[in-house]
Amino acid sequence: MMLLFRIVHFVMVYKVVVWLSGSSMERLFSTIAAASFFIYVFHEPWMGYIVQLTIKELHPTGLVAYFMPLLFAAVTMGYSYAAYAILQHMAPAFLNVITGARAKRKR
């Protein structure tokens, strides 16, 4: 019985990998990969300030304190990706320098 589950699991993982390796998903992942390094580098200074300021000023408790990290992560990813997109549009050469040429130009 355990062998059957392993075989089914292997087949499902294989099908997911094949589906993800399609051309449209490949373009999406390459775009996300280039942006993810920038988001990783860009978010740290801002995230630290926002968390410290919010905790000192609001003193969240209960449900707000529970969902605050999710909200911070969403907002941080949003403005970091917006900064990446602006740099990609306005200064692609500078973006290539600061990300180690990970950013690809749009065709």
ABEGO torsion letter per residue (X at the ends): XAAAAAAAAAAAAAAAAAAAABAAAAAAAAAAAAAAAAAAAAAAAAAAAAAAAAAAAAGBBEAAAAAAAAAAAAAAAAAAAAAAAAAAAABAAAAAAAAGGABBBBX
